[in-house]
Amino acid sequence: MGPTKVMKTRYSEPDTIRGTFGLSDTRNCSHGSDSLETAKREIEFFFPDFDPIGFSGSLEEKELLRKHRDNLLTLNQCKFVHY
C-alpha cells in the first residue's frame, strides 16, 4: 500500500499503490487501520453484517480466524507460523 505521506511516497516507494495513484495525504487511494482494534471497529462500522470467519474459504482458514478472534492464536517461533 505504501506510506501515508503521498508526496514522499512517490519518491521513496513509487511502485506502491499510494505512490502510483495517490493524489494527496487525504486522497491517497487506500485506507489501512493502525491496529487490530481500529480495524475491527472500522469493519463493524462500514460492514455491519460482515462475518470474517464465514468469509474465509477453507476449514483451516476458518479455524485460524476463529482462534484469532478468540485470542487463542499462537506463533510457533521456530517455524514462524501461526497455529
One Martini backbone bead per residue (centre of mass of N, CA, C, O) as a GRO file, in nm:
protein
   83
    1MET     BB    1   0.059   0.062  -0.022
    2GLY     BB    2   0.213   0.256   0.164
    3PRO     BB    3   0.275   0.541   0.274
    4THR     BB    4   0.090   0.817   0.369
    5LYS     BB    5   0.287   1.012   0.232
    6VAL     BB    6   0.265   1.077  -0.095
    7MET     BB    7   0.507   1.252  -0.189
    8LYS     BB    8   0.719   1.074  -0.057
    9THR     BB    9   0.630   0.803  -0.192
   10ARG     BB   10   0.692   0.877  -0.491
   11TYR     BB   11   1.009   0.852  -0.419
   12SER     BB   12   1.047   0.601  -0.217
   13GLU     BB   13   0.758   0.430  -0.329
   14PRO     BB   14   0.638   0.421  -0.647
   15ASP     BB   15   0.512   0.104  -0.656
   16THR     BB   16   0.286   0.177  -0.496
   17ILE     BB   17  -0.030   0.268  -0.463
   18ARG     BB   18   0.026   0.557  -0.357
   19GLY     BB   19   0.262   0.626  -0.551
   20THR     BB   20   0.076   0.594  -0.811
   21PHE     BB   21  -0.240   0.714  -0.710
   22GLY     BB   22  -0.187   0.935  -0.527
   23LEU     BB   23  -0.268   1.287  -0.444
   24SER     BB   24  -0.290   1.285  -0.125
   25ASP     BB   25  -0.324   1.237   0.213
   26THR     BB   26  -0.654   1.221   0.165
   27ARG     BB   27  -0.596   1.116  -0.150
   28ASN     BB   28  -0.453   0.788  -0.133
   29CYS     BB   29  -0.644   0.523  -0.241
   30SER     BB   30  -0.625   0.421   0.070
   31HIS     BB   31  -0.680   0.198   0.360
   32GLY     BB   32  -0.540   0.175   0.695
   33SER     BB   33  -0.502   0.031   0.988
   34ASP     BB   34  -0.322   0.076   1.305
   35SER     BB   35  -0.504  -0.166   1.423
   36LEU     BB   36  -0.700  -0.419   1.524
   37GLU     BB   37  -0.910  -0.250   1.674
   38THR     BB   38  -0.964  -0.049   1.445
   39ALA     BB   39  -1.045  -0.253   1.231
   40LYS     BB   40  -1.291  -0.366   1.374
   41ARG     BB   41  -1.446  -0.098   1.398
   42GLU     BB   42  -1.451  -0.030   1.091
   43ILE     BB   43  -1.589  -0.284   0.989
   44GLU     BB   44  -1.847  -0.258   1.163
   45PHE     BB   45  -1.931   0.015   1.042
   46PHE     BB   46  -1.923  -0.053   0.720
   47PHE     BB   47  -1.973  -0.391   0.790
   48PRO     BB   48  -2.208  -0.522   0.991
   49ASP     BB   49  -2.243  -0.820   0.827
   50PHE     BB   50  -1.961  -0.912   0.863
   51ASP     BB   51  -1.794  -1.242   0.836
   52PRO     BB   52  -1.475  -1.349   0.878
   53ILE     BB   53  -1.525  -1.657   0.897
   54GLY     BB   54  -1.726  -1.696   0.652
   55PHE     BB   55  -1.531  -1.570   0.430
   56SER     BB   56  -1.370  -1.799   0.440
   57GLY     BB   57  -1.289  -2.097   0.285
   58SER     BB   58  -1.137  -2.284   0.465
   59LEU     BB   59  -1.120  -2.461   0.753
   60GLU     BB   60  -0.842  -2.359   0.838
   61GLU     BB   61  -0.903  -2.056   0.815
   62LYS     BB   62  -1.143  -2.052   1.011
   63GLU     BB   63  -0.983  -2.150   1.257
   64LEU     BB   64  -0.780  -1.917   1.264
   65LEU     BB   65  -0.992  -1.690   1.295
   66ARG     BB   66  -1.115  -1.793   1.555
   67LYS     BB   67  -0.856  -1.781   1.722
   68HIS     BB   68  -0.808  -1.482   1.680
   69ARG     BB   69  -1.074  -1.377   1.800
   70ASP     BB   70  -1.011  -1.555   2.083
   71ASN     BB   71  -0.702  -1.538   2.152
   72LEU     BB   72  -0.551  -1.841   2.044
   73LEU     BB   73  -0.316  -1.754   1.885
   74THR     BB   74  -0.002  -1.904   1.781
   75LEU     BB   75   0.349  -1.870   1.765
   76ASN     BB   76   0.593  -2.038   1.589
   77GLN     BB   77   0.921  -1.957   1.611
   78CYS     BB   78   1.065  -2.176   1.438
   79LYS     BB   79   0.847  -2.172   1.183
   80PHE     BB   80   0.679  -1.910   1.153
   81VAL     BB   81   0.377  -1.998   1.260
   82HIS     BB   82   0.042  -2.034   1.287
   83TYR     BB   83  -0.196  -2.220   1.537
   0.00000   0.00000   0.00000
